[in-house]
């Protein structure tokens, strides 16, 4: 179906009374809200969403394989989903990132944060002169040509690389894909800059799009807690928190991860920033097992950073995830010297801030320690949360003082 059929799209008709979320500009339509689809429409194609009485509500991408049956592109009936549409959305997003880049001295940031930037199912991270694209929904995948054309128009000097190799695409009936779209192939390790740090990013094989840009502010905040302290950096990946701790003049930082490749890059990051390598230790180990071994051996730390991967992918996994978060935070509390700081995070969207805070409090109680919450964290400002889509807030964290 051609996008040239302006304002003449198939229609997704909502069941009676199911239009309330769209009236509040929430960008998702769930399968249970759909009464019927009128007209022929394939996965990813554009359709109009109307209420049970036929009143126009939104223009959206159709995802027949997903529980999220449609994702809204626009609430403006006069807006057509084409290259010009993506140019407008990108220009709007870039204005905010330009300000942040100047404020924080960045050459890398999240350019498009999906629904919160009006482009559901689309993630774009900029690493220097590389744009790394993730298309997570049927609509995003279908619009790839228009999106790429918009990127090439606005960023002619940038290379575009795709990392649509994430499992969530299977829920949309999409195959996993990865590779260069235009321009240069990313180097094995690309240096970026963040708050005075130089960090090596593996765009082709690294986690997510190559790096955890969302933790930028938390990494920077680490420096204020670590002076002359012994620091344990759990789930360290390529050592961003460790570099920040060294720049904050810590006495020692021990980084733990199961990936030797990530630890090797972390060591290179220490060297790249010309920091004291003798203060940095890198351990390939299972964090859960190592924490218990440290506890049994009487090891103690002044600061522990706990930044685990996502423990919960769906509601059925939530109770198990709660136990996992409680376990590692209880062990961390037991390993901290009196007055020590626990910086602990969850990147699980289904884990609310309130529930996460309760889990930490329960963990401290089970560890036999008193705990004070002293600072709260969230994803960096290039990962905004639009008011109509609170689910966009997925990263939460606390600095806690353990007494």
C-alpha positions as CSV (number, residue, x, y, z in Angstrom):
1,X,0.0,0.0,0.0
2,X,1.5,3.3,-1.1
3,X,2.0,6.3,1.3
4,X,0.9,8.4,-1.7
5,X,-2.7,7.7,-0.8
6,X,-2.7,10.8,1.4
7,X,-5.4,10.7,4.1
8,X,-6.9,7.5,2.7
9,X,-5.7,4.7,4.9
10,X,-7.2,1.5,6.2
11,X,-8.9,1.9,9.6
12,X,-8.4,0.3,12.9
13,X,-11.7,0.6,14.8
14,X,-11.5,0.6,18.6
15,X,-13.9,-1.2,20.8
16,X,-16.4,1.0,22.6
17,X,-14.9,3.0,25.4
18,X,-11.3,2.1,24.6
19,X,-10.2,5.4,23.2
20,X,-9.4,7.1,26.5
21,X,-5.6,6.4,26.4
22,X,-5.3,7.8,22.9
23,X,-7.2,10.9,23.9
24,X,-4.4,11.4,26.4
25,X,-1.9,10.8,23.5
26,X,-0.6,7.5,24.8
27,X,1.1,6.1,21.7
28,X,0.1,2.4,22.0
29,X,-3.1,0.5,21.0
30,X,-3.3,-3.0,22.6
31,X,-4.9,-5.9,20.8
32,X,-7.7,-6.1,23.4
33,X,-8.8,-2.6,22.5
34,X,-9.3,-3.4,18.8
35,X,-12.8,-4.2,17.5
36,X,-11.8,-4.7,13.9
37,X,-9.6,-3.6,11.0
38,X,-11.2,-2.2,7.9
39,X,-9.4,-2.5,4.6
40,X,-6.3,-4.4,3.6
41,X,-3.1,-3.6,5.6
42,X,0.1,-5.5,6.0
43,X,2.5,-5.6,8.9
44,X,4.2,-2.2,9.5
45,X,1.9,-0.3,7.1
46,X,0.1,2.9,8.2
47,X,-3.6,3.0,9.2
48,X,-5.9,5.4,10.9
49,X,-7.2,4.7,14.4
50,X,-10.8,5.7,15.0
51,X,-13.2,5.2,17.9
52,X,-16.3,3.0,17.9
53,X,-18.2,5.9,16.3
54,X,-15.7,6.5,13.6
55,X,-14.1,9.6,15.1
56,X,-10.5,10.0,13.9
57,X,-7.9,9.7,16.8
58,X,-4.5,9.0,15.4
59,X,-2.3,7.6,12.5
60,X,-0.4,4.6,13.5
61,X,1.7,1.6,12.3
62,X,0.1,-1.8,12.3
63,X,1.7,-4.7,14.2
64,X,-0.5,-7.8,13.7
65,X,1.9,-10.2,15.5
66,X,2.3,-8.0,18.6
67,X,0.1,-7.5,21.6
68,X,0.8,-3.8,20.9
69,X,-1.4,-3.9,17.8
70,X,-0.6,-0.3,16.7
71,X,2.0,2.3,17.5
72,X,1.0,5.9,16.9
73,X,3.1,8.0,14.5
74,X,1.0,11.2,14.8
75,X,-2.1,12.7,16.4
76,X,-2.2,15.3,13.5
77,X,-4.7,14.1,10.8
78,X,-2.9,16.3,8.2
79,X,0.5,14.6,8.7
80,X,1.6,12.0,6.2
81,X,4.2,9.4,7.2
82,X,7.0,9.9,4.7
83,X,10.6,11.1,4.6
84,X,9.6,14.7,5.4
85,X,7.8,13.4,8.5
86,X,11.0,11.8,9.8
87,X,13.1,14.9,8.9
88,X,10.8,16.9,11.1
89,X,10.9,14.5,14.0
90,X,14.7,14.3,13.8
91,X,15.2,18.0,13.6
92,X,13.0,18.4,16.7
93,X,15.0,15.8,18.6
94,X,18.4,17.2,17.5
95,X,17.6,20.7,19.0
96,X,17.5,19.2,22.5
97,X,20.6,17.1,21.9
98,X,22.6,20.0,20.6
99,X,22.0,21.8,23.9
100,X,23.0,18.8,26.0
101,X,26.1,18.2,23.9
102,X,27.3,21.7,24.6
103,X,26.4,21.6,28.3
104,X,28.0,18.2,29.0
105,X,30.8,18.2,26.4
106,X,29.5,15.2,24.5
107,X,30.2,13.9,21.1
108,X,27.9,10.9,21.6
109,X,24.2,10.7,22.8
110,X,20.8,9.2,22.2
111,X,19.4,11.0,19.3
112,X,16.0,9.3,19.1
113,X,14.4,7.7,22.2
114,X,11.5,5.9,20.6
115,X,8.0,7.0,21.7
116,X,9.3,9.9,23.7
117,X,10.7,11.5,20.6
118,X,7.5,10.7,18.6
119,X,9.1,7.7,16.7
120,X,7.8,4.5,18.4
121,X,10.0,1.5,18.0
122,X,13.0,3.5,16.8
123,X,16.2,4.0,18.7
124,X,19.1,6.0,17.3
125,X,22.4,6.5,19.1
126,X,25.1,8.8,17.8
127,X,28.7,7.8,18.5
128,X,30.9,10.6,17.1
129,X,30.2,10.4,13.3
130,X,28.4,7.1,13.4
131,X,24.6,6.8,13.7
132,X,23.5,3.4,15.2
133,X,20.0,2.5,14.4
134,X,17.7,0.0,16.1
135,X,14.3,-0.8,14.6
136,X,12.2,-2.6,17.2
137,X,8.7,-2.7,15.7
138,X,7.0,-3.7,12.5
139,X,6.2,0.0,11.7
140,X,9.8,1.1,12.3
141,X,11.1,-1.7,10.1
142,X,8.6,-0.9,7.3
143,X,9.6,2.8,7.4
144,X,13.4,2.0,7.2
145,X,13.8,3.5,3.6
146,X,12.1,6.8,4.6
147,X,14.0,7.0,7.9
148,X,17.3,6.3,6.3
149,X,16.6,8.9,3.6
150,X,15.9,11.5,6.3
151,X,19.1,10.6,8.2
152,X,21.2,10.9,5.0
153,X,19.6,14.3,4.3
154,X,20.3,15.7,7.8
155,X,23.6,14.0,8.5
156,X,25.5,13.7,5.2
157,X,28.8,13.3,7.0
158,X,27.7,10.4,9.2
159,X,27.9,6.7,8.6
160,X,24.8,4.7,9.4
161,X,25.0,1.2,11.0
162,X,22.1,-1.0,12.1
163,X,21.9,-3.0,15.3
164,X,18.4,-4.5,14.9
165,X,19.6,-7.7,16.4
166,X,17.5,-7.7,19.6
167,X,15.1,-10.5,20.6
168,X,12.1,-8.1,21.0
169,X,11.8,-8.0,17.2
170,X,10.6,-11.6,17.3
171,X,7.4,-10.4,19.0
172,X,6.8,-8.3,16.0
173,X,7.3,-11.2,13.6
174,X,10.6,-9.7,12.4
175,X,14.0,-11.3,11.8
176,X,17.1,-10.1,13.6
177,X,19.4,-8.0,11.4
178,X,22.6,-6.1,11.7
179,X,25.0,-4.4,9.3
180,X,26.2,-1.3,7.6
181,X,23.5,0.8,5.9
182,X,25.7,3.6,4.5
183,X,29.2,5.0,4.8
184,X,32.1,3.5,6.8
185,X,32.0,0.3,8.7
186,X,32.6,1.1,12.4
187,X,36.0,0.3,13.8
188,X,36.5,-2.5,16.3
189,X,36.7,0.2,19.0
190,X,35.5,3.8,18.6
191,X,36.6,6.4,21.1
192,X,33.9,8.7,22.4
193,X,33.9,11.5,25.0
194,X,31.8,11.9,28.1
195,X,32.3,14.3,31.1
196,X,36.0,14.5,30.4
197,X,36.4,10.7,30.0
198,X,37.5,8.9,26.8
199,X,35.6,5.6,26.4
200,X,36.0,2.9,23.7
201,X,32.8,1.7,22.2
202,X,32.2,-1.6,20.3
203,X,29.4,-0.6,17.9
204,X,29.3,-3.9,16.1
205,X,29.4,-6.4,19.0
206,X,28.8,-4.4,22.1
207,X,25.7,-4.4,24.3
208,X,22.6,-2.5,23.0
209,X,23.9,-0.2,20.3
210,X,27.5,-0.4,21.7
211,X,27.3,1.4,25.0
212,X,25.1,2.3,27.9
213,X,24.6,6.1,27.2
214,X,21.7,6.2,29.6
215,X,24.0,5.9,32.7
216,X,26.1,8.9,31.9
217,X,24.8,11.1,34.7
218,X,25.1,8.3,37.3
219,X,28.7,7.6,36.2
220,X,29.5,11.3,36.6
221,X,27.9,11.3,40.1
222,X,30.1,8.5,41.2
223,X,33.1,10.8,41.4
224,X,31.6,12.7,44.4
225,X,31.4,9.5,46.6
226,X,34.8,7.7,46.0
227,X,37.7,9.9,47.1
228,X,40.2,7.7,48.9
229,X,37.7,4.9,49.0
230,X,37.8,1.2,48.0
231,X,35.2,0.7,45.3
232,X,33.6,-2.5,44.0
233,X,32.1,-2.1,40.5
234,X,29.7,-5.0,39.8
235,X,28.5,-5.9,36.3
236,X,31.2,-3.5,35.1
237,X,30.9,-4.1,31.3
238,X,33.6,-1.9,29.7
239,X,34.4,0.1,32.9
240,X,32.6,3.4,32.6
241,X,31.9,3.6,36.4
242,X,35.5,2.4,37.1
243,X,37.0,5.2,34.9
244,X,34.8,7.8,36.7
245,X,35.8,6.4,40.1
246,X,39.5,6.7,39.2
247,X,38.9,10.2,38.0
248,X,37.3,10.8,41.4
249,X,40.5,9.7,43.1
250,X,39.4,6.4,44.5
251,X,42.0,4.3,46.4
252,X,41.1,1.2,44.5
253,X,38.4,0.0,42.1
254,X,37.6,-3.7,41.5
255,X,35.5,-4.3,38.3
256,X,33.6,-7.6,38.0
257,X,32.0,-8.9,34.8
258,X,31.5,-12.3,33.2
259,X,32.8,-11.1,29.8
260,X,36.6,-11.1,29.5
261,X,36.2,-9.1,26.2
262,X,34.4,-6.3,28.2
263,X,37.1,-6.4,30.9
264,X,39.8,-6.1,28.3
265,X,38.2,-3.0,26.9
266,X,37.8,-1.6,30.5
267,X,41.6,-2.0,31.0
268,X,42.2,-0.2,27.7
269,X,39.9,2.6,28.8
270,X,42.0,3.1,32.0
271,X,45.1,3.4,29.8
272,X,43.4,5.7,27.3
273,X,42.6,8.1,30.0
274,X,46.1,7.9,31.4
275,X,44.9,6.8,34.8
276,X,46.7,4.8,37.4
277,X,46.3,1.2,36.3
278,X,47.7,-0.1,39.6
279,X,44.5,1.2,41.3
280,X,42.3,-0.9,39.0
281,X,41.6,-4.6,39.3
282,X,39.6,-6.6,36.8
283,X,37.9,-9.9,37.7
284,X,36.0,-12.2,35.4
285,X,33.5,-13.8,37.7
286,X,29.8,-14.3,38.5
287,X,28.8,-11.4,40.6
288,X,26.4,-13.4,42.8
289,X,29.0,-16.0,43.6
290,X,31.8,-13.5,44.1
291,X,29.7,-11.4,46.6
292,X,29.1,-14.5,48.7
293,X,32.8,-15.4,48.6
294,X,33.7,-11.8,49.6
295,X,31.2,-12.0,52.5
296,X,32.5,-15.4,53.7
297,X,36.1,-14.1,53.5
298,X,35.4,-10.9,55.4
299,X,36.2,-8.5,52.4
300,X,34.8,-5.0,52.9
301,X,34.4,-2.0,50.6
302,X,33.6,1.7,51.0
303,X,31.5,2.1,47.8
304,X,29.7,-0.6,45.8
305,X,28.2,0.1,42.4
306,X,25.5,-2.4,41.4
307,X,24.4,-2.0,37.8
308,X,23.0,-5.4,36.7
309,X,21.4,-6.2,33.3
310,X,17.7,-6.3,33.0
311,X,16.2,-9.0,35.3
312,X,12.7,-8.8,34.0
313,X,11.3,-9.0,30.5
314,X,7.6,-9.5,31.3
315,X,5.2,-9.5,34.2
316,X,5.5,-13.2,34.8
317,X,9.2,-12.7,35.6
318,X,8.7,-9.9,38.1
319,X,8.6,-11.9,41.3
320,X,11.8,-13.7,40.3
321,X,13.4,-10.4,39.4
322,X,12.5,-9.0,42.8
323,X,14.3,-11.9,44.5
324,X,17.4,-11.3,42.4
325,X,17.5,-7.6,43.1
326,X,17.0,-8.2,46.8
327,X,19.7,-10.9,46.9
328,X,22.5,-8.8,45.3
329,X,21.6,-5.7,47.3
330,X,21.5,-7.6,50.6
331,X,25.0,-9.0,49.9
332,X,26.2,-5.5,48.9
333,X,24.9,-4.1,52.2
334,X,26.8,-6.8,54.1
335,X,30.1,-5.9,52.3
336,X,30.0,-2.2,53.0
337,X,31.9,-0.5,55.8
338,X,29.9,1.6,58.2
339,X,29.0,4.8,56.4
340,X,29.6,3.1,53.0
341,X,27.7,4.0,49.9
342,X,25.7,1.6,47.7
343,X,24.9,2.9,44.2
344,X,22.3,0.5,42.9
345,X,20.3,0.5,39.7
346,X,17.5,-1.3,37.8
347,X,17.0,-0.9,34.1
348,X,13.9,-3.1,34.1
349,X,10.9,-1.0,32.8
350,X,8.4,-3.2,34.8
351,X,10.3,-2.5,38.0
352,X,8.8,0.8,39.4
353,X,10.9,3.2,41.4
354,X,8.7,2.6,44.4
355,X,9.0,-1.1,44.2
356,X,12.8,-0.9,43.7
357,X,13.2,1.3,46.7
358,X,11.2,-1.1,48.8
359,X,13.3,-4.0,47.6
360,X,16.5,-2.2,48.7
361,X,15.0,-1.4,52.1
362,X,14.1,-5.0,52.6
363,X,17.5,-6.1,51.5
364,X,19.2,-3.8,54.1
365,X,16.8,-5.2,56.8
366,X,17.8,-8.8,55.9
367,X,21.4,-7.8,55.9
368,X,21.0,-6.4,59.4
369,X,22.0,-2.9,58.3
370,X,20.4,0.5,58.6
371,X,20.2,2.3,55.3
372,X,19.5,5.9,54.2
373,X,18.5,7.0,50.7
374,X,20.7,10.0,49.9
375,X,20.4,10.5,46.1
376,X,18.1,9.3,43.3
377,X,19.1,8.6,39.6
378,X,17.3,8.1,36.3
379,X,18.3,7.8,32.7
380,X,20.3,10.8,31.2
381,X,18.5,13.7,29.7
382,X,19.0,12.5,26.1
383,X,16.6,9.7,27.1
384,X,13.6,11.9,27.8
385,X,10.2,10.7,29.0
386,X,7.2,12.3,27.3
387,X,4.4,13.0,29.7
388,X,1.8,10.9,27.9
389,X,4.1,7.8,28.0
390,X,5.4,7.2,31.5
391,X,6.6,3.8,30.5
392,X,9.5,5.7,28.9
393,X,11.1,6.0,32.4
394,X,12.9,2.6,32.7
395,X,16.2,3.3,34.5
396,X,16.1,4.1,38.1
397,X,18.7,4.1,40.8
398,X,19.7,5.2,44.3
399,X,22.8,6.2,46.2
400,X,22.3,4.7,49.7
401,X,24.3,5.2,52.9
402,X,24.6,2.0,54.8
403,X,25.1,2.5,58.6
